[in-house]
Amino acid sequence: QVQLVESGGGLVQPGGSLRLSCAASGFTFSRYAMSWYRQAPGKERELVAVISKFGGSTNYTDSVKGRFTISRDNVKNTVYLQMNSLKPEDTAVYYCNFNLGGNAYWGQGTQVTVSS
Protein backbone atom coordinates (compact mmCIF):
# COMPACT_ATOMS: atom_id res chain seq x y z
CA GLN A 1 0.00 0.00 0.00
CA VAL A 2 1.31 3.41 -0.99
CA GLN A 3 2.41 5.55 1.92
CA LEU A 4 4.02 8.98 2.11
CA VAL A 5 5.09 10.25 5.52
CA GLU A 6 6.35 13.81 5.91
CA SER A 7 8.40 15.08 8.82
CA GLY A 8 10.64 17.97 9.78
CA GLY A 9 8.19 20.82 10.10
CA GLY A 10 8.08 23.19 13.03
CA LEU A 11 8.26 26.78 14.21
CA VAL A 12 11.17 28.83 12.92
CA GLN A 13 12.06 32.52 12.97
CA PRO A 14 12.21 34.52 9.74
CA GLY A 15 15.53 33.92 8.03
CA GLY A 16 15.83 30.46 9.53
CA SER A 17 16.02 27.05 7.90
CA LEU A 18 14.18 23.75 7.99
CA ARG A 19 14.64 20.46 6.19
CA LEU A 20 11.53 18.47 5.37
CA SER A 21 11.62 14.77 4.64
CA CYS A 22 9.07 12.50 2.97
CA ALA A 23 9.55 8.76 3.41
CA ALA A 24 7.87 6.72 0.68
CA SER A 25 6.82 3.09 0.64
CA GLY A 26 4.53 0.74 -1.24
CA PHE A 27 5.73 1.60 -4.74
CA THR A 28 8.93 1.70 -6.79
CA PHE A 29 10.13 5.11 -5.69
CA SER A 30 12.83 5.56 -8.33
CA ARG A 31 10.32 5.29 -11.17
CA TYR A 32 8.44 8.47 -10.30
CA ALA A 33 8.95 12.18 -10.16
CA MET A 34 8.15 13.58 -6.72
CA SER A 35 6.74 16.93 -5.71
CA TRP A 36 6.31 19.15 -2.68
CA TYR A 37 3.14 21.22 -2.36
CA ARG A 38 2.02 23.60 0.34
CA GLN A 39 -1.29 25.00 1.52
CA ALA A 40 -1.61 28.12 3.62
CA PRO A 41 -4.79 28.89 5.59
CA GLY A 42 -7.53 30.12 3.29
CA LYS A 43 -5.48 29.48 0.17
CA GLU A 44 -5.36 26.81 -2.49
CA ARG A 45 -2.71 24.13 -2.42
CA GLU A 46 0.23 25.20 -4.58
CA LEU A 47 3.09 23.35 -6.18
CA VAL A 48 6.42 24.29 -4.59
CA ALA A 49 9.02 22.03 -6.20
CA VAL A 50 9.34 18.97 -8.43
CA ILE A 51 12.22 16.54 -8.90
CA SER A 52 12.59 13.99 -11.68
CA LYS A 53 12.84 10.29 -10.92
CA PHE A 54 16.64 10.21 -10.82
CA GLY A 55 17.04 13.74 -9.51
CA GLY A 56 18.60 15.19 -12.63
CA SER A 57 15.91 17.81 -13.14
CA THR A 58 14.23 20.13 -10.66
CA ASN A 59 11.72 22.94 -10.91
CA TYR A 60 10.51 25.49 -8.40
CA THR A 61 7.76 28.00 -8.07
CA ASP A 62 9.13 31.51 -8.46
CA SER A 63 8.57 32.52 -4.84
CA VAL A 64 11.01 29.90 -3.51
CA LYS A 65 13.70 29.93 -6.20
CA GLY A 66 17.14 30.43 -4.70
CA ARG A 67 15.89 29.61 -1.19
CA PHE A 68 14.51 26.05 -1.39
CA THR A 69 16.21 22.92 -2.71
CA ILE A 70 14.45 19.65 -3.50
CA SER A 71 16.49 16.45 -3.50
CA ARG A 72 15.95 12.71 -3.25
CA ASP A 73 17.65 9.53 -2.12
CA ASN A 74 16.47 6.57 -4.17
CA VAL A 75 18.17 4.13 -1.78
CA LYS A 76 16.34 5.51 1.25
CA ASN A 77 13.13 6.13 -0.75
CA THR A 78 13.01 9.64 0.61
CA VAL A 79 12.50 13.08 -0.90
CA TYR A 80 13.70 16.21 0.89
CA LEU A 81 12.98 19.91 0.83
CA GLN A 82 15.71 22.12 2.24
CA MET A 83 14.21 25.51 3.05
CA ASN A 84 16.51 28.45 3.76
CA SER A 85 15.88 32.15 4.33
CA LEU A 86 12.35 31.36 5.42
CA LYS A 87 9.74 34.11 5.32
CA PRO A 88 6.41 34.44 7.14
CA GLU A 89 4.65 33.87 3.82
CA ASP A 90 6.18 30.39 3.68
CA THR A 91 3.92 29.40 6.58
CA ALA A 92 1.79 26.48 5.41
CA VAL A 93 1.21 22.77 5.64
CA TYR A 94 3.70 21.08 3.33
CA TYR A 95 2.78 17.86 1.50
CA CYS A 96 4.73 15.49 -0.68
CA ASN A 97 3.04 14.03 -3.70
CA PHE A 98 3.39 11.76 -6.67
CA ASN A 99 1.06 10.52 -9.38
CA LEU A 100 0.51 6.89 -10.30
CA GLY A 101 -1.97 5.61 -12.84
CA GLY A 102 -3.90 8.83 -12.88
CA ASN A 103 -4.19 8.94 -9.10
CA ALA A 104 -2.53 11.56 -6.94
CA TYR A 105 -1.04 10.34 -3.67
CA TRP A 106 -0.47 12.64 -0.70
CA GLY A 107 1.11 12.42 2.69
CA GLN A 108 -0.54 13.72 5.84
CA GLY A 109 1.42 16.96 5.69
CA THR A 110 3.80 18.72 8.05
CA GLN A 111 3.20 22.19 9.46
CA VAL A 112 5.78 24.90 8.86
CA THR A 113 5.31 28.14 10.77
CA VAL A 114 7.63 31.08 10.20
CA SER A 115 7.17 33.68 12.90
CA SER A 116 9.15 35.80 15.33
Biotite code that builds the C-alpha atoms (Angstrom):
import biotite.structure as struc

atoms = struc.array([
    struc.Atom([0.000, 0.000, 0.000], chain_id="A", res_id=1, res_name="GLN", atom_name="CA", element="C"),
    struc.Atom([1.311, 3.405, -0.989], chain_id="A", res_id=2, res_name="VAL", atom_name="CA", element="C"),
    struc.Atom([2.407, 5.548, 1.922], chain_id="A", res_id=3, res_name="GLN", atom_name="CA", element="C"),
    struc.Atom([4.023, 8.983, 2.106], chain_id="A", res_id=4, res_name="LEU", atom_name="CA", element="C"),
    struc.Atom([5.086, 10.252, 5.524], chain_id="A", res_id=5, res_name="VAL", atom_name="CA", element="C"),
    struc.Atom([6.346, 13.814, 5.907], chain_id="A", res_id=6, res_name="GLU", atom_name="CA", element="C"),
    struc.Atom([8.402, 15.080, 8.820], chain_id="A", res_id=7, res_name="SER", atom_name="CA", element="C"),
    struc.Atom([10.641, 17.971, 9.783], chain_id="A", res_id=8, res_name="GLY", atom_name="CA", element="C"),
    struc.Atom([8.188, 20.819, 10.099], chain_id="A", res_id=9, res_name="GLY", atom_name="CA", element="C"),
    struc.Atom([8.076, 23.195, 13.031], chain_id="A", res_id=10, res_name="GLY", atom_name="CA", element="C"),
    struc.Atom([8.257, 26.775, 14.211], chain_id="A", res_id=11, res_name="LEU", atom_name="CA", element="C"),
    struc.Atom([11.168, 28.831, 12.922], chain_id="A", res_id=12, res_name="VAL", atom_name="CA", element="C"),
    struc.Atom([12.063, 32.516, 12.973], chain_id="A", res_id=13, res_name="GLN", atom_name="CA", element="C"),
    struc.Atom([12.213, 34.523, 9.744], chain_id="A", res_id=14, res_name="PRO", atom_name="CA", element="C"),
    struc.Atom([15.533, 33.921, 8.035], chain_id="A", res_id=15, res_name="GLY", atom_name="CA", element="C"),
    struc.Atom([15.830, 30.461, 9.530], chain_id="A", res_id=16, res_name="GLY", atom_name="CA", element="C"),
    struc.Atom([16.018, 27.053, 7.895], chain_id="A", res_id=17, res_name="SER", atom_name="CA", element="C"),
    struc.Atom([14.182, 23.746, 7.992], chain_id="A", res_id=18, res_name="LEU", atom_name="CA", element="C"),
    struc.Atom([14.644, 20.458, 6.188], chain_id="A", res_id=19, res_name="ARG", atom_name="CA", element="C"),
    struc.Atom([11.527, 18.473, 5.371], chain_id="A", res_id=20, res_name="LEU", atom_name="CA", element="C"),
    struc.Atom([11.619, 14.767, 4.638], chain_id="A", res_id=21, res_name="SER", atom_name="CA", element="C"),
    struc.Atom([9.073, 12.497, 2.968], chain_id="A", res_id=22, res_name="CYS", atom_name="CA", element="C"),
    struc.Atom([9.552, 8.757, 3.407], chain_id="A", res_id=23, res_name="ALA", atom_name="CA", element="C"),
    struc.Atom([7.866, 6.724, 0.682], chain_id="A", res_id=24, res_name="ALA", atom_name="CA", element="C"),
    struc.Atom([6.817, 3.092, 0.643], chain_id="A", res_id=25, res_name="SER", atom_name="CA", element="C"),
    struc.Atom([4.526, 0.736, -1.236], chain_id="A", res_id=26, res_name="GLY", atom_name="CA", element="C"),
    struc.Atom([5.733, 1.604, -4.740], chain_id="A", res_id=27, res_name="PHE", atom_name="CA", element="C"),
    struc.Atom([8.930, 1.699, -6.789], chain_id="A", res_id=28, res_name="THR", atom_name="CA", element="C"),
    struc.Atom([10.125, 5.113, -5.685], chain_id="A", res_id=29, res_name="PHE", atom_name="CA", element="C"),
    struc.Atom([12.832, 5.559, -8.326], chain_id="A", res_id=30, res_name="SER", atom_name="CA", element="C"),
    struc.Atom([10.323, 5.288, -11.165], chain_id="A", res_id=31, res_name="ARG", atom_name="CA", element="C"),
    struc.Atom([8.436, 8.472, -10.301], chain_id="A", res_id=32, res_name="TYR", atom_name="CA", element="C"),
    struc.Atom([8.949, 12.181, -10.157], chain_id="A", res_id=33, res_name="ALA", atom_name="CA", element="C"),
    struc.Atom([8.154, 13.577, -6.725], chain_id="A", res_id=34, res_name="MET", atom_name="CA", element="C"),
    struc.Atom([6.737, 16.932, -5.711], chain_id="A", res_id=35, res_name="SER", atom_name="CA", element="C"),
    struc.Atom([6.314, 19.149, -2.684], chain_id="A", res_id=36, res_name="TRP", atom_name="CA", element="C"),
    struc.Atom([3.140, 21.223, -2.361], chain_id="A", res_id=37, res_name="TYR", atom_name="CA", element="C"),
    struc.Atom([2.018, 23.598, 0.344], chain_id="A", res_id=38, res_name="ARG", atom_name="CA", element="C"),
    struc.Atom([-1.294, 24.997, 1.525], chain_id="A", res_id=39, res_name="GLN", atom_name="CA", element="C"),
    struc.Atom([-1.609, 28.122, 3.616], chain_id="A", res_id=40, res_name="ALA", atom_name="CA", element="C"),
    struc.Atom([-4.791, 28.893, 5.589], chain_id="A", res_id=41, res_name="PRO", atom_name="CA", element="C"),
    struc.Atom([-7.533, 30.116, 3.294], chain_id="A", res_id=42, res_name="GLY", atom_name="CA", element="C"),
    struc.Atom([-5.481, 29.484, 0.165], chain_id="A", res_id=43, res_name="LYS", atom_name="CA", element="C"),
    struc.Atom([-5.364, 26.807, -2.486], chain_id="A", res_id=44, res_name="GLU", atom_name="CA", element="C"),
    struc.Atom([-2.711, 24.135, -2.422], chain_id="A", res_id=45, res_name="ARG", atom_name="CA", element="C"),
    struc.Atom([0.226, 25.195, -4.576], chain_id="A", res_id=46, res_name="GLU", atom_name="CA", element="C"),
    struc.Atom([3.093, 23.346, -6.181], chain_id="A", res_id=47, res_name="LEU", atom_name="CA", element="C"),
    struc.Atom([6.420, 24.288, -4.585], chain_id="A", res_id=48, res_name="VAL", atom_name="CA", element="C"),
    struc.Atom([9.015, 22.027, -6.204], chain_id="A", res_id=49, res_name="ALA", atom_name="CA", element="C"),
    struc.Atom([9.340, 18.971, -8.430], chain_id="A", res_id=50, res_name="VAL", atom_name="CA", element="C"),
    struc.Atom([12.217, 16.540, -8.897], chain_id="A", res_id=51, res_name="ILE", atom_name="CA", element="C"),
    struc.Atom([12.594, 13.987, -11.684], chain_id="A", res_id=52, res_name="SER", atom_name="CA", element="C"),
    struc.Atom([12.841, 10.286, -10.916], chain_id="A", res_id=53, res_name="LYS", atom_name="CA", element="C"),
    struc.Atom([16.641, 10.210, -10.822], chain_id="A", res_id=54, res_name="PHE", atom_name="CA", element="C"),
    struc.Atom([17.036, 13.742, -9.511], chain_id="A", res_id=55, res_name="GLY", atom_name="CA", element="C"),
    struc.Atom([18.598, 15.194, -12.629], chain_id="A", res_id=56, res_name="GLY", atom_name="CA", element="C"),
    struc.Atom([15.907, 17.805, -13.139], chain_id="A", res_id=57, res_name="SER", atom_name="CA", element="C"),
    struc.Atom([14.228, 20.126, -10.660], chain_id="A", res_id=58, res_name="THR", atom_name="CA", element="C"),
    struc.Atom([11.723, 22.941, -10.913], chain_id="A", res_id=59, res_name="ASN", atom_name="CA", element="C"),
    struc.Atom([10.509, 25.491, -8.399], chain_id="A", res_id=60, res_name="TYR", atom_name="CA", element="C"),
    struc.Atom([7.757, 27.999, -8.070], chain_id="A", res_id=61, res_name="THR", atom_name="CA", element="C"),
    struc.Atom([9.134, 31.513, -8.457], chain_id="A", res_id=62, res_name="ASP", atom_name="CA", element="C"),
    struc.Atom([8.570, 32.523, -4.840], chain_id="A", res_id=63, res_name="SER", atom_name="CA", element="C"),
    struc.Atom([11.015, 29.903, -3.509], chain_id="A", res_id=64, res_name="VAL", atom_name="CA", element="C"),
    struc.Atom([13.701, 29.930, -6.200], chain_id="A", res_id=65, res_name="LYS", atom_name="CA", element="C"),
    struc.Atom([17.137, 30.429, -4.697], chain_id="A", res_id=66, res_name="GLY", atom_name="CA", element="C"),
    struc.Atom([15.890, 29.609, -1.186], chain_id="A", res_id=67, res_name="ARG", atom_name="CA", element="C"),
    struc.Atom([14.512, 26.050, -1.387], chain_id="A", res_id=68, res_name="PHE", atom_name="CA", element="C"),
    struc.Atom([16.208, 22.922, -2.706], chain_id="A", res_id=69, res_name="THR", atom_name="CA", element="C"),
    struc.Atom([14.454, 19.653, -3.497], chain_id="A", res_id=70, res_name="ILE", atom_name="CA", element="C"),
    struc.Atom([16.494, 16.446, -3.499], chain_id="A", res_id=71, res_name="SER", atom_name="CA", element="C"),
    struc.Atom([15.946, 12.711, -3.246], chain_id="A", res_id=72, res_name="ARG", atom_name="CA", element="C"),
    struc.Atom([17.653, 9.529, -2.124], chain_id="A", res_id=73, res_name="ASP", atom_name="CA", element="C"),
    struc.Atom([16.467, 6.568, -4.165], chain_id="A", res_id=74, res_name="ASN", atom_name="CA", element="C"),
    struc.Atom([18.171, 4.132, -1.779], chain_id="A", res_id=75, res_name="VAL", atom_name="CA", element="C"),
    struc.Atom([16.343, 5.512, 1.250], chain_id="A", res_id=76, res_name="LYS", atom_name="CA", element="C"),
    struc.Atom([13.127, 6.134, -0.755], chain_id="A", res_id=77, res_name="ASN", atom_name="CA", element="C"),
    struc.Atom([13.011, 9.644, 0.613], chain_id="A", res_id=78, res_name="THR", atom_name="CA", element="C"),
    struc.Atom([12.501, 13.078, -0.901], chain_id="A", res_id=79, res_name="VAL", atom_name="CA", element="C"),
    struc.Atom([13.701, 16.207, 0.886], chain_id="A", res_id=80, res_name="TYR", atom_name="CA", element="C"),
    struc.Atom([12.979, 19.910, 0.833], chain_id="A", res_id=81, res_name="LEU", atom_name="CA", element="C"),
    struc.Atom([15.713, 22.118, 2.239], chain_id="A", res_id=82, res_name="GLN", atom_name="CA", element="C"),
    struc.Atom([14.212, 25.509, 3.047], chain_id="A", res_id=83, res_name="MET", atom_name="CA", element="C"),
    struc.Atom([16.511, 28.450, 3.762], chain_id="A", res_id=84, res_name="ASN", atom_name="CA", element="C"),
    struc.Atom([15.882, 32.151, 4.333], chain_id="A", res_id=85, res_name="SER", atom_name="CA", element="C"),
    struc.Atom([12.353, 31.359, 5.416], chain_id="A", res_id=86, res_name="LEU", atom_name="CA", element="C"),
    struc.Atom([9.744, 34.107, 5.317], chain_id="A", res_id=87, res_name="LYS", atom_name="CA", element="C"),
    struc.Atom([6.410, 34.439, 7.137], chain_id="A", res_id=88, res_name="PRO", atom_name="CA", element="C"),
    struc.Atom([4.654, 33.872, 3.820], chain_id="A", res_id=89, res_name="GLU", atom_name="CA", element="C"),
    struc.Atom([6.180, 30.386, 3.684], chain_id="A", res_id=90, res_name="ASP", atom_name="CA", element="C"),
    struc.Atom([3.916, 29.405, 6.581], chain_id="A", res_id=91, res_name="THR", atom_name="CA", element="C"),
    struc.Atom([1.786, 26.478, 5.409], chain_id="A", res_id=92, res_name="ALA", atom_name="CA", element="C"),
    struc.Atom([1.209, 22.769, 5.645], chain_id="A", res_id=93, res_name="VAL", atom_name="CA", element="C"),
    struc.Atom([3.697, 21.076, 3.330], chain_id="A", res_id=94, res_name="TYR", atom_name="CA", element="C"),
    struc.Atom([2.781, 17.860, 1.497], chain_id="A", res_id=95, res_name="TYR", atom_name="CA", element="C"),
    struc.Atom([4.733, 15.487, -0.677], chain_id="A", res_id=96, res_name="CYS", atom_name="CA", element="C"),
    struc.Atom([3.037, 14.032, -3.696], chain_id="A", res_id=97, res_name="ASN", atom_name="CA", element="C"),
    struc.Atom([3.385, 11.759, -6.669], chain_id="A", res_id=98, res_name="PHE", atom_name="CA", element="C"),
    struc.Atom([1.057, 10.521, -9.377], chain_id="A", res_id=99, res_name="ASN", atom_name="CA", element="C"),
    struc.Atom([0.508, 6.893, -10.297], chain_id="A", res_id=100, res_name="LEU", atom_name="CA", element="C"),
    struc.Atom([-1.968, 5.613, -12.840], chain_id="A", res_id=101, res_name="GLY", atom_name="CA", element="C"),
    struc.Atom([-3.904, 8.832, -12.875], chain_id="A", res_id=102, res_name="GLY", atom_name="CA", element="C"),
    struc.Atom([-4.190, 8.938, -9.099], chain_id="A", res_id=103, res_name="ASN", atom_name="CA", element="C"),
    struc.Atom([-2.531, 11.562, -6.936], chain_id="A", res_id=104, res_name="ALA", atom_name="CA", element="C"),
    struc.Atom([-1.037, 10.342, -3.671], chain_id="A", res_id=105, res_name="TYR", atom_name="CA", element="C"),
    struc.Atom([-0.471, 12.636, -0.702], chain_id="A", res_id=106, res_name="TRP", atom_name="CA", element="C"),
    struc.Atom([1.107, 12.417, 2.687], chain_id="A", res_id=107, res_name="GLY", atom_name="CA", element="C"),
    struc.Atom([-0.543, 13.724, 5.837], chain_id="A", res_id=108, res_name="GLN", atom_name="CA", element="C"),
    struc.Atom([1.423, 16.958, 5.685], chain_id="A", res_id=109, res_name="GLY", atom_name="CA", element="C"),
    struc.Atom([3.801, 18.715, 8.048], chain_id="A", res_id=110, res_name="THR", atom_name="CA", element="C"),
    struc.Atom([3.196, 22.186, 9.460], chain_id="A", res_id=111, res_name="GLN", atom_name="CA", element="C"),
    struc.Atom([5.777, 24.902, 8.861], chain_id="A", res_id=112, res_name="VAL", atom_name="CA", element="C"),
    struc.Atom([5.306, 28.144, 10.773], chain_id="A", res_id=113, res_name="THR", atom_name="CA", element="C"),
    struc.Atom([7.629, 31.084, 10.205], chain_id="A", res_id=114, res_name="VAL", atom_name="CA", element="C"),
    struc.Atom([7.173, 33.680, 12.904], chain_id="A", res_id=115, res_name="SER", atom_name="CA", element="C"),
    struc.Atom([9.150, 35.800, 15.328], chain_id="A", res_id=116, res_name="SER", atom_name="CA", element="C"),
])
